[in-house]
Amino acid sequence: MKKLSLVILLFIGFSGSIKAQKVFSVDYSSQANIKVFVVKYESQCDLKVYKVKYESQAGNNDGKWFFTDYASQAKKKIYFVDYESQADLKIYFVDYESQAGWKNTSKKSLLY
């Protein structure tokens, strides 16, 4: 019984960490963990992002983002900047889930 309880606790802990890409868009840059700029062309981005409809579909730092309703629900708070030079991360929104992913893996640590 103790082993089963331990396995369940480990599973719950692991499944909670999978939903790493729950994000909230804040109103001020001072509130953000990361400043993000949306580029016009895929070739300019660090990360290709696919917006998922449900929290359970949020990825494990693989570009599948779920936008939460409240800041307290999010893993990361982001602020959309007006200029590329202000950004920590450049993203491009894709139309299909299979297109999501990192192009510049050196920036991957920003979302952990």
PyMOL commands that place a pseudoatom at each C-alpha (Angstrom):
pseudoatom trace, name=CA, resn=MET, resi=1, chain=A, elem=C, hetatm=0, pos=[0.000, 0.000, 0.000]
pseudoatom trace, name=CA, resn=LYS, resi=2, chain=A, elem=C, hetatm=0, pos=[2.843, 2.403, 0.822]
pseudoatom trace, name=CA, resn=LYS, resi=3, chain=A, elem=C, hetatm=0, pos=[4.450, 1.682, -2.554]
pseudoatom trace, name=CA, resn=LEU, resi=4, chain=A, elem=C, hetatm=0, pos=[1.190, 2.427, -4.349]
pseudoatom trace, name=CA, resn=SER, resi=5, chain=A, elem=C, hetatm=0, pos=[0.827, 5.724, -2.484]
pseudoatom trace, name=CA, resn=LEU, resi=6, chain=A, elem=C, hetatm=0, pos=[4.386, 6.667, -3.403]
pseudoatom trace, name=CA, resn=VAL, resi=7, chain=A, elem=C, hetatm=0, pos=[3.788, 5.844, -7.077]
pseudoatom trace, name=CA, resn=ILE, resi=8, chain=A, elem=C, hetatm=0, pos=[0.614, 7.947, -7.097]
pseudoatom trace, name=CA, resn=LEU, resi=9, chain=A, elem=C, hetatm=0, pos=[2.383, 10.894, -5.468]
pseudoatom trace, name=CA, resn=LEU, resi=10, chain=A, elem=C, hetatm=0, pos=[5.247, 10.678, -7.957]
pseudoatom trace, name=CA, resn=PHE, resi=11, chain=A, elem=C, hetatm=0, pos=[2.796, 10.533, -10.867]
pseudoatom trace, name=CA, resn=ILE, resi=12, chain=A, elem=C, hetatm=0, pos=[0.881, 13.563, -9.590]
pseudoatom trace, name=CA, resn=GLY, resi=13, chain=A, elem=C, hetatm=0, pos=[4.111, 15.491, -9.118]
pseudoatom trace, name=CA, resn=PHE, resi=14, chain=A, elem=C, hetatm=0, pos=[5.369, 14.527, -12.569]
pseudoatom trace, name=CA, resn=SER, resi=15, chain=A, elem=C, hetatm=0, pos=[2.106, 15.314, -14.340]
pseudoatom trace, name=CA, resn=GLY, resi=16, chain=A, elem=C, hetatm=0, pos=[1.989, 18.711, -12.663]
pseudoatom trace, name=CA, resn=SER, resi=17, chain=A, elem=C, hetatm=0, pos=[5.401, 19.602, -14.061]
pseudoatom trace, name=CA, resn=ILE, resi=18, chain=A, elem=C, hetatm=0, pos=[4.403, 18.646, -17.607]
pseudoatom trace, name=CA, resn=LYS, resi=19, chain=A, elem=C, hetatm=0, pos=[2.119, 21.636, -17.922]
pseudoatom trace, name=CA, resn=ALA, resi=20, chain=A, elem=C, hetatm=0, pos=[5.039, 24.029, -17.977]
pseudoatom trace, name=CA, resn=GLN, resi=21, chain=A, elem=C, hetatm=0, pos=[3.783, 26.298, -20.711]
pseudoatom trace, name=CA, resn=LYS, resi=22, chain=A, elem=C, hetatm=0, pos=[0.810, 27.930, -19.099]
pseudoatom trace, name=CA, resn=VAL, resi=23, chain=A, elem=C, hetatm=0, pos=[1.304, 31.627, -19.746]
pseudoatom trace, name=CA, resn=PHE, resi=24, chain=A, elem=C, hetatm=0, pos=[-0.427, 34.840, -18.776]
pseudoatom trace, name=CA, resn=SER, resi=25, chain=A, elem=C, hetatm=0, pos=[-0.113, 38.077, -20.698]
pseudoatom trace, name=CA, resn=VAL, resi=26, chain=A, elem=C, hetatm=0, pos=[0.498, 40.963, -18.282]
pseudoatom trace, name=CA, resn=ASP, resi=27, chain=A, elem=C, hetatm=0, pos=[-0.217, 44.658, -18.847]
pseudoatom trace, name=CA, resn=TYR, resi=28, chain=A, elem=C, hetatm=0, pos=[3.167, 46.038, -17.785]
pseudoatom trace, name=CA, resn=SER, resi=29, chain=A, elem=C, hetatm=0, pos=[6.700, 44.886, -18.582]
pseudoatom trace, name=CA, resn=SER, resi=30, chain=A, elem=C, hetatm=0, pos=[7.676, 45.132, -14.907]
pseudoatom trace, name=CA, resn=GLN, resi=31, chain=A, elem=C, hetatm=0, pos=[5.195, 42.329, -14.118]
pseudoatom trace, name=CA, resn=ALA, resi=32, chain=A, elem=C, hetatm=0, pos=[6.650, 39.920, -16.666]
pseudoatom trace, name=CA, resn=ASN, resi=33, chain=A, elem=C, hetatm=0, pos=[9.105, 37.068, -16.397]
pseudoatom trace, name=CA, resn=ILE, resi=34, chain=A, elem=C, hetatm=0, pos=[9.768, 37.287, -20.130]
pseudoatom trace, name=CA, resn=LYS, resi=35, chain=A, elem=C, hetatm=0, pos=[9.387, 40.024, -22.737]
pseudoatom trace, name=CA, resn=VAL, resi=36, chain=A, elem=C, hetatm=0, pos=[8.110, 38.620, -26.035]
pseudoatom trace, name=CA, resn=PHE, resi=37, chain=A, elem=C, hetatm=0, pos=[8.028, 40.002, -29.557]
pseudoatom trace, name=CA, resn=VAL, resi=38, chain=A, elem=C, hetatm=0, pos=[5.887, 38.460, -32.292]
pseudoatom trace, name=CA, resn=VAL, resi=39, chain=A, elem=C, hetatm=0, pos=[7.807, 38.386, -35.578]
pseudoatom trace, name=CA, resn=LYS, resi=40, chain=A, elem=C, hetatm=0, pos=[6.258, 38.531, -39.050]
pseudoatom trace, name=CA, resn=TYR, resi=41, chain=A, elem=C, hetatm=0, pos=[8.165, 35.606, -40.507]
pseudoatom trace, name=CA, resn=GLU, resi=42, chain=A, elem=C, hetatm=0, pos=[8.912, 32.155, -39.126]
pseudoatom trace, name=CA, resn=SER, resi=43, chain=A, elem=C, hetatm=0, pos=[12.577, 32.456, -40.088]
pseudoatom trace, name=CA, resn=GLN, resi=44, chain=A, elem=C, hetatm=0, pos=[13.011, 35.347, -37.604]
pseudoatom trace, name=CA, resn=CYS, resi=45, chain=A, elem=C, hetatm=0, pos=[11.764, 33.539, -34.491]
pseudoatom trace, name=CA, resn=ASP, resi=46, chain=A, elem=C, hetatm=0, pos=[13.362, 31.728, -31.583]
pseudoatom trace, name=CA, resn=LEU, resi=47, chain=A, elem=C, hetatm=0, pos=[10.221, 29.720, -30.865]
pseudoatom trace, name=CA, resn=LYS, resi=48, chain=A, elem=C, hetatm=0, pos=[7.255, 28.672, -32.980]
pseudoatom trace, name=CA, resn=VAL, resi=49, chain=A, elem=C, hetatm=0, pos=[4.164, 28.828, -30.748]
pseudoatom trace, name=CA, resn=TYR, resi=50, chain=A, elem=C, hetatm=0, pos=[0.854, 27.039, -31.104]
pseudoatom trace, name=CA, resn=LYS, resi=51, chain=A, elem=C, hetatm=0, pos=[-1.993, 28.281, -28.896]
pseudoatom trace, name=CA, resn=VAL, resi=52, chain=A, elem=C, hetatm=0, pos=[-3.841, 25.281, -27.446]
pseudoatom trace, name=CA, resn=LYS, resi=53, chain=A, elem=C, hetatm=0, pos=[-7.496, 25.450, -26.442]
pseudoatom trace, name=CA, resn=TYR, resi=54, chain=A, elem=C, hetatm=0, pos=[-7.304, 23.486, -23.214]
pseudoatom trace, name=CA, resn=GLU, resi=55, chain=A, elem=C, hetatm=0, pos=[-4.932, 23.552, -20.245]
pseudoatom trace, name=CA, resn=SER, resi=56, chain=A, elem=C, hetatm=0, pos=[-4.369, 19.802, -20.514]
pseudoatom trace, name=CA, resn=GLN, resi=57, chain=A, elem=C, hetatm=0, pos=[-2.839, 20.316, -23.979]
pseudoatom trace, name=CA, resn=ALA, resi=58, chain=A, elem=C, hetatm=0, pos=[-0.114, 22.670, -22.734]
pseudoatom trace, name=CA, resn=GLY, resi=59, chain=A, elem=C, hetatm=0, pos=[3.303, 21.414, -23.681]
pseudoatom trace, name=CA, resn=ASN, resi=60, chain=A, elem=C, hetatm=0, pos=[6.517, 20.722, -21.843]
pseudoatom trace, name=CA, resn=ASN, resi=61, chain=A, elem=C, hetatm=0, pos=[8.567, 23.662, -23.132]
pseudoatom trace, name=CA, resn=ASP, resi=62, chain=A, elem=C, hetatm=0, pos=[7.829, 22.683, -26.715]
pseudoatom trace, name=CA, resn=GLY, resi=63, chain=A, elem=C, hetatm=0, pos=[5.917, 25.714, -27.969]
pseudoatom trace, name=CA, resn=LYS, resi=64, chain=A, elem=C, hetatm=0, pos=[2.392, 24.625, -27.049]
pseudoatom trace, name=CA, resn=TRP, resi=65, chain=A, elem=C, hetatm=0, pos=[1.040, 27.501, -24.966]
pseudoatom trace, name=CA, resn=PHE, resi=66, chain=A, elem=C, hetatm=0, pos=[-2.148, 27.795, -22.966]
pseudoatom trace, name=CA, resn=PHE, resi=67, chain=A, elem=C, hetatm=0, pos=[-3.097, 31.345, -22.022]
pseudoatom trace, name=CA, resn=THR, resi=68, chain=A, elem=C, hetatm=0, pos=[-4.572, 31.387, -18.522]
pseudoatom trace, name=CA, resn=ASP, resi=69, chain=A, elem=C, hetatm=0, pos=[-7.261, 33.743, -17.262]
pseudoatom trace, name=CA, resn=TYR, resi=70, chain=A, elem=C, hetatm=0, pos=[-5.327, 34.668, -14.131]
pseudoatom trace, name=CA, resn=ALA, resi=71, chain=A, elem=C, hetatm=0, pos=[-1.648, 35.352, -13.442]
pseudoatom trace, name=CA, resn=SER, resi=72, chain=A, elem=C, hetatm=0, pos=[-1.641, 32.971, -10.475]
pseudoatom trace, name=CA, resn=GLN, resi=73, chain=A, elem=C, hetatm=0, pos=[-2.507, 30.048, -12.777]
pseudoatom trace, name=CA, resn=ALA, resi=74, chain=A, elem=C, hetatm=0, pos=[0.442, 30.621, -15.094]
pseudoatom trace, name=CA, resn=LYS, resi=75, chain=A, elem=C, hetatm=0, pos=[3.932, 29.177, -15.015]
pseudoatom trace, name=CA, resn=LYS, resi=76, chain=A, elem=C, hetatm=0, pos=[5.285, 32.261, -16.797]
pseudoatom trace, name=CA, resn=LYS, resi=77, chain=A, elem=C, hetatm=0, pos=[4.032, 35.814, -17.133]
pseudoatom trace, name=CA, resn=ILE, resi=78, chain=A, elem=C, hetatm=0, pos=[4.802, 37.378, -20.487]
pseudoatom trace, name=CA, resn=TYR, resi=79, chain=A, elem=C, hetatm=0, pos=[4.674, 40.899, -21.828]
pseudoatom trace, name=CA, resn=PHE, resi=80, chain=A, elem=C, hetatm=0, pos=[4.339, 41.600, -25.540]
pseudoatom trace, name=CA, resn=VAL, resi=81, chain=A, elem=C, hetatm=0, pos=[6.771, 44.362, -26.495]
pseudoatom trace, name=CA, resn=ASP, resi=82, chain=A, elem=C, hetatm=0, pos=[6.457, 46.732, -29.443]
pseudoatom trace, name=CA, resn=TYR, resi=83, chain=A, elem=C, hetatm=0, pos=[10.013, 46.414, -30.705]
pseudoatom trace, name=CA, resn=GLU, resi=84, chain=A, elem=C, hetatm=0, pos=[12.194, 43.388, -31.393]
pseudoatom trace, name=CA, resn=SER, resi=85, chain=A, elem=C, hetatm=0, pos=[15.151, 44.970, -29.582]
pseudoatom trace, name=CA, resn=GLN, resi=86, chain=A, elem=C, hetatm=0, pos=[13.161, 44.988, -26.314]
pseudoatom trace, name=CA, resn=ALA, resi=87, chain=A, elem=C, hetatm=0, pos=[12.437, 41.266, -26.402]
pseudoatom trace, name=CA, resn=ASP, resi=88, chain=A, elem=C, hetatm=0, pos=[13.983, 38.383, -24.513]
pseudoatom trace, name=CA, resn=LEU, resi=89, chain=A, elem=C, hetatm=0, pos=[12.242, 35.951, -26.854]
pseudoatom trace, name=CA, resn=LYS, resi=90, chain=A, elem=C, hetatm=0, pos=[11.004, 36.230, -30.444]
pseudoatom trace, name=CA, resn=ILE, resi=91, chain=A, elem=C, hetatm=0, pos=[8.003, 34.054, -31.279]
pseudoatom trace, name=CA, resn=TYR, resi=92, chain=A, elem=C, hetatm=0, pos=[5.964, 33.202, -34.340]
pseudoatom trace, name=CA, resn=PHE, resi=93, chain=A, elem=C, hetatm=0, pos=[2.415, 31.857, -34.027]
pseudoatom trace, name=CA, resn=VAL, resi=94, chain=A, elem=C, hetatm=0, pos=[1.837, 28.760, -36.146]
pseudoatom trace, name=CA, resn=ASP, resi=95, chain=A, elem=C, hetatm=0, pos=[-1.434, 27.297, -37.410]
pseudoatom trace, name=CA, resn=TYR, resi=96, chain=A, elem=C, hetatm=0, pos=[-0.810, 23.659, -36.556]
pseudoatom trace, name=CA, resn=GLU, resi=97, chain=A, elem=C, hetatm=0, pos=[0.313, 21.933, -33.373]
pseudoatom trace, name=CA, resn=SER, resi=98, chain=A, elem=C, hetatm=0, pos=[2.889, 19.857, -35.250]
pseudoatom trace, name=CA, resn=GLN, resi=99, chain=A, elem=C, hetatm=0, pos=[4.708, 23.044, -36.324]
pseudoatom trace, name=CA, resn=ALA, resi=100, chain=A, elem=C, hetatm=0, pos=[5.395, 24.210, -32.757]
pseudoatom trace, name=CA, resn=GLY, resi=101, chain=A, elem=C, hetatm=0, pos=[8.925, 24.029, -31.410]
pseudoatom trace, name=CA, resn=TRP, resi=102, chain=A, elem=C, hetatm=0, pos=[12.247, 25.699, -30.798]
pseudoatom trace, name=CA, resn=LYS, resi=103, chain=A, elem=C, hetatm=0, pos=[14.395, 27.142, -33.558]
pseudoatom trace, name=CA, resn=ASN, resi=104, chain=A, elem=C, hetatm=0, pos=[16.914, 28.720, -31.174]
pseudoatom trace, name=CA, resn=THR, resi=105, chain=A, elem=C, hetatm=0, pos=[17.449, 26.235, -28.352]
pseudoatom trace, name=CA, resn=SER, resi=106, chain=A, elem=C, hetatm=0, pos=[19.815, 28.591, -26.511]
pseudoatom trace, name=CA, resn=LYS, resi=107, chain=A, elem=C, hetatm=0, pos=[16.718, 30.517, -25.376]
pseudoatom trace, name=CA, resn=LYS, resi=108, chain=A, elem=C, hetatm=0, pos=[14.945, 27.395, -24.069]
pseudoatom trace, name=CA, resn=SER, resi=109, chain=A, elem=C, hetatm=0, pos=[15.959, 28.125, -20.472]
pseudoatom trace, name=CA, resn=LEU, resi=110, chain=A, elem=C, hetatm=0, pos=[13.745, 31.251, -20.470]
pseudoatom trace, name=CA, resn=LEU, resi=111, chain=A, elem=C, hetatm=0, pos=[10.646, 29.068, -20.156]
pseudoatom trace, name=CA, resn=TYR, resi=112, chain=A, elem=C, hetatm=0, pos=[11.830, 26.654, -17.471]
for i in range(1, 112): cmd.bond("trace and resi %d" % i, "trace and resi %d" % (i + 1))
show_as sticks, trace
zoom trace
